[in-house]
Amino acid sequence: MQRYSRGRLRYSGSERGSASAAVLRMLAGFFWLLLLIDGVDPEDNCSHQEVLDHLQLTKSNELFHMTRPVKHHKHPTEVSLEVLLFAILDVVEKEQKFIPYVWILTRWRNEFISWDPKQFCDIRNISLPVEILWKPDLTIEEMTEKDKAPPSPYLTINNMGYVEIQNDQVLVSTCRMQIFKFPFDTQMCNLSFKSVIYTAKDMRLLPGDNSTEATEWSRELMRTQYEWLFVNMTVTTKNATNLEDQDVIIYTITMKRRPTLYIVNFLLPILFFLCLDMSSFLISEKGGEKLSFKVTVLLAVTVMQLILNEILPSSTNRIPLI
């Protein structure tokens, strides 16, 4: 009996071992299937639509574009601004207008947007139509005419919730001209950015670049300057001391006139007429030749003066030296 029970025990132990091995094989197969499923399904679902569904970002969800994207109303939205100068298209001295072609980058954080890139095949950036999300209402104080070209229809969001809008546009702005040294003058025109309705309590404006960076990048990107030579761009921030006021970022563009055209067309002819006028003393007064010569020179100088008046502004504190 003892031998038989021992045999039965040995037999029972072998059965248990084989059963355990079968269970382990089944578990290993099950985990292998899970790994296969986990390796296939994400690849099939790695699309921007999956991220948008996760964030519930749709045109029908009005909460994303109706209010400031903050979780607490006392938290101000920090808006970063970068402005680069592409071209100086025109400077109309008569109307005191400055027409530049600029590139503007606006960046802020939406506190309701974030996702883990590891769960979406390392997707970190998505482009969306601008009407889906809230945008800061920035304006330029000196702007007198809106750009007729449509703005960029898309914005970009990243997995950290930062939103960016890039726009390039032609600005028609006012600029107070200092023409006393014309045509050897240097002009400084401002582009002042601020919010239309939001005060410093709700939105803070921060420059995304300093004066040195803005000047260097603008020189690299400069396409055309016509008769004006770009000197530098200065970035100045006027932070509101009172939360009921507004932050203002001022980009001051300094440019110098290329005087060659005016030297050839105005200064040299005037000097030539003056020399002719001086030479009139050598003409005899008999026969009226001297009088007619003087009248001719006077008419020529008058015509030059009329042309100059068509260029220079009619209202100025200091008359041009020329």
URDAVEN-V893283 format. One record per pair of residues at least 24 apart in sequence whose ideal C-beta (glycine too) atoms are under 8 Angstrom apart, sorted by the first residue. I is the first residue (numbers start at 0). J is the second residue. Records with the same first field share a line. If there is no record, write none. Layout:
I=J  J
This chain:
41=118  120
42=120
45=119  120  122
47=122  125
49=119
50=114  119  122  125
51=125
53=114  119
54=112  114
56=112  127  131  132
57=131
58=128  130  131
63=109  111  131  132  133
64=130  131  132  133  134
65=133
66=133
67=133  197  201  202
68=107  108  109  110  111  112  132  133
69=110
70=110  111
74=110
75=199  200  201  202  203
76=107  108  135  197  201  202  203
77=107  108  202  203  205
78=105  106  107  135  137  202  203  204  205
79=105  106  107  205  206  207
80=104  105  106  137  192  204  205  206  207  248
81=106  206  207  208  213
82=190  192  213  232  250
83=213  216  217  220
84=217  220  221  229  232  252
85=167  217  220  221  222
86=221  222  223  224
87=223  224  225  227  229  252  254
88=169  223  225
89=225
90=174  186  226  227  254
92=176  178  310  311  312
93=309  310  311  312  313
94=312
95=173  174  175  176  312
96=143  171  172  173  174
97=141  170  172  173  174  186  188  252
98=169  170  171  172
99=169  170  172  188  190  252
100=167  168  169  170  222
101=167  168  170  190
102=165  166  167  220
103=165  166  167  168
104=163  164  165  207
105=134  135  137  163  164  166
106=161  162  163  164  207
107=135  161  162
108=159  160  161  162
109=133  156  160  161  162
110=160
111=160
112=156  160  162
113=158  159  160
114=158
115=158
116=158
122=158
123=157  158
124=155  156  157  158
125=155  156  157
126=153  154  155
127=153  154  155  156
128=152  153  154
129=153  154  164
132=156  162
134=164
135=194  197  202
136=194  195  196  197
137=192  193  194  195
138=192  193  194  195
139=170  172  190  191  192
140=191  193  247
141=172  173  174  188  189  190  191
142=170  171  172
143=171  172  173
144=171
146=170
176=312  315
177=317
178=311  312  315  317  319
179=317  318  319  320
180=319  320
181=256  261  311  319  320  321
182=256  258  260  261  262  265  266  321
183=256  258
184=255  256
185=230  253  254  255  256
186=227  253  254  255  256
187=251  252  253  254
188=251  252  254
189=249  250  251  252
190=249  250  251  252
191=247  248  249  250
192=247  248  249  250
193=245  246  247  248
194=245  246
197=245
198=239  242  243  244  245
199=238  239  241  242  243  244  245  246
200=242  243
202=246
203=238  246
204=236  246  247  248
205=236  248
206=234  236  248
208=234
209=234
210=234
213=250
224=254
226=256  257  260
227=254  255  256  257
228=254  255  256  257
229=253  254
230=254  255
265=303  306  307  321
266=321
268=299  303
269=300  303
272=296  299  300  303
